[in-house]
């Protein structure tokens, strides 16, 4: 049975089930929908340390909610904005348009950062990206400090909720990362994110002309500075950790003097890397948690009969995974501390709104691979891709000679796409499909490349319906995708992030990158474990079905019947 046929069968089963099932709390609507997204939370990580978890966090979700144990993203470029937008819209990137953290914009001739928008400046001056200390190269690529959700081409669940309630539902998105907050808040909500340059939470003029009082009060406390003079210490005795004897691995990265061993000092708060250190450690999640609690109070979320929506995206897991690797002492301690943060958030929501009045959904924007060094120690093949070792000049020379190209062949490589130059694209004398095929052939010769796929093949539907090609198809947007999509070999990736050497990074269709948790809890949902394969596009349409409203405009998912019926 093909994947498409299987999904059609599932849709039919959903319709039949809903016709004859009794909805959970029929007629009741949650006062609050709390959507938690954990950046780089691979699906196995919460249960990997399950015996060390406390009460009320992950355990609350896993022991009282509907847990989908085989949940995956259905797209190939598993990056932050792609996964967040997919969870928000229920659409694949081919439809919602957020094909990567970066893409080459042919209209401007420049690489574009996914949520940049020069029309809408930040409300806080001096809060834009500091190129000297920013470790995220995609943020540094932005040519404007302005931010908005304009590049998302379809509606989100939050948009549909607001539309259904005549704009009365309050919608707030919060994250350390701008793209994590903006994508989840949708077009009609309000997004806040942490400015490392300013040390406070900010937004843009797309959303507001001035901050609400509660935001000003929160920022006036200088939330980042309370970590000055402190250090990241282990939550428990080191010898009780799975990776307790692995505190210093050669592949770990020392960012600005933060160190590779515990304790990690934050210094006196004057280092230019101070706020960066906070985000790549548990304080990053702490800041988001504290701001989310104030948002719930300041906006009076869940305090009337109109359903409100709060999206909270925790990012420290991602930064820790990049810098130290997912199988590190730092990553282990961060998960345990995230568990405590979740418990505090859920307890706060229970106190102010009630968990029986709140529908919670937790997932992740993507997973992530283990470091090659860790895997090699277990005799598992893995390594770093080094494009500098590729004989690119010779390959390009062969292609240019074959197609009589005099100028530049390549305009940009924005992972995972190769973009041809405008001169080549607009040359009517060049057989574009043949040129793409020639580039694919050359790329397949390079060490570390598992697959290269041409856009012509994608447009013509000539690819097999397989577990690898299907996500590549789902990632393809004809206006933003490049001419060739590159898939590196399993557990192989580029670790040079424009000057920063990372331990691990994601962005592939392999299962370690697509595998994420999906858990629904609250609203009286009973504990249930589901082993059926589901997709992240199912989340937004399930929320819509639960609320009895129309799904987001580009959604492709199937409502999860276990959440909708007893």
Secondary structure by P-SEA (a helix, b strand, c coil): ccaaaaaaaaaaaaaaaaaccccccccccccbbbbbbbcccccccccccccccccccaaaaaaccccccbbbbccccccaaaaaaaaaccccccccccccccccccccccccccccccccccccccccccccccccccccccccccccccccccccaaaaaaaaacccbbbbbbcccaaaaaaaacccbbbbbbbcccccccccccccccccaaaaaaaaacccccccccccccccccccccccccccccccccccccccccccccccccccaaaaaaaacaaaaaaaaaaaaaaaaaaccccccbbbbbbbbbcaaaaaaaacccccaaaaaaaaaaaaaaaaaaaaaaaccccccbbbbbbbcccccccaaaaaaaccbbbbbbccccaaaaaaaaaaaaacccccccccccccbbbcccccccccccaaaaaaaaaaaaaaacccccccccaaaaaacccccccaaaaaaaaccccccccbbbbcccccccccccccccccccccccccccbbbbbbbcccccbbbbcccccccaaaaaaaaaaccccccccccccccccccc
